[in-house]
């Protein structure tokens, strides 16, 4: 009987740790996905602002479309000359992952 209780306890602890690690892993994947979406959106907006990519859309509208295609939501976009700064968010298990990216001319 004592062995059964010990085995049940070990299984409960293992299951709890597995669920916790899966949640942490999912959050890490979401954070990386949002960072990639922000990078792509910033590059698209900067390319549209510089004329390297011809588009009928506003650079921020193009950035929003790129972010959405990568699974994120564009929550901020600023164009300063040929430089674009964007903020992208995405939710995972009720938590919001956010990333900011900048593309364009070097600071200086």
C-alpha positions in Angstrom: 0.0 0.0 0.0 2.9 2.4 0.8 4.4 1.7 -2.6 1.2 2.6 -4.3 0.9 5.9 -2.5 4.6 6.7 -3.3 4.1 5.8 -7.0 1.0 8.0 -7.2 2.9 10.9 -5.6 5.8 10.5 -8.1 3.4 10.4 -11.0 1.5 13.5 -9.8 4.8 15.5 -9.4 6.0 14.3 -12.8 2.7 15.3 -14.5 2.7 18.7 -12.8 6.3 19.4 -13.9 5.5 18.2 -17.5 2.5 20.6 -17.7 4.6 23.5 -16.4 7.5 22.8 -18.7 5.1 22.6 -21.7 3.6 26.0 -20.8 7.1 27.5 -20.5 8.1 26.0 -23.8 5.0 27.3 -25.5 5.6 30.8 -24.1 9.2 30.7 -25.4 8.1 29.6 -28.9 5.5 32.4 -28.9 8.1 35.0 -27.9 10.4 33.9 -30.7 7.6 33.9 -33.2 6.6 37.5 -32.2 10.2 38.6 -32.5 10.4 37.2 -36.0 7.1 38.8 -36.9 8.3 42.2 -35.6 11.5 41.9 -37.6 9.7 41.1 -40.8 7.2 43.8 -40.3 9.9 46.5 -39.6 11.8 45.4 -42.7 8.7 45.5 -44.9 7.7 49.0 -43.6 11.3 50.3 -44.1 11.5 48.8 -47.6 8.1 50.4 -48.5 9.2 53.8 -47.0 12.5 53.8 -49.0 10.8 52.7 -52.2 12.8 49.5 -52.4 9.4 47.7 -52.5 6.7 49.2 -54.6 3.3 49.0 -52.8 0.1 50.9 -53.0 -0.2 50.5 -49.2 1.0 52.8 -46.5 4.2 51.3 -45.0 2.5 50.8 -41.7 -0.4 49.0 -43.4 2.1 46.7 -45.1 3.8 46.1 -41.8 0.4 45.2 -40.3 -0.3 42.7 -43.1 3.2 41.1 -42.7 2.8 40.9 -38.9 -0.6 39.3 -39.3 0.7 36.7 -41.7 3.3 35.7 -39.2 0.7 35.3 -36.4 1.1 38.7 -34.7 -0.8 41.9 -34.3 0.8 45.2 -35.1 0.2 47.5 -32.2 2.6 50.3 -33.0 4.3 51.7 -36.1 6.3 54.8 -36.6 8.1 55.9 -39.8 10.9 58.5 -39.5 12.3 59.2 -42.9 13.5 55.8 -44.2 13.5 54.1 -40.7 10.6 52.1 -39.4 10.0 51.1 -35.8 7.2 48.6 -35.1 5.7 46.8 -32.1 4.0 43.4 -32.5 2.0 41.4 -29.9 0.6 37.9 -29.7 -1.2 36.0 -27.0 -0.4 32.6 -25.5 -2.5 31.0 -22.8 -3.8 34.4 -21.7 -0.4 36.1 -21.6 0.7 38.7 -24.1 4.2 38.5 -25.8 5.4 41.7 -27.3 8.4 42.6 -29.4 9.7 45.8 -30.9 11.9 46.0 -34.0 13.6 48.8 -36.0 14.8 48.7 -39.6 16.3 51.3 -41.8 19.2 53.7 -41.7 21.7 53.2 -38.9 21.4 55.4 -35.9 23.9 58.1 -35.7 
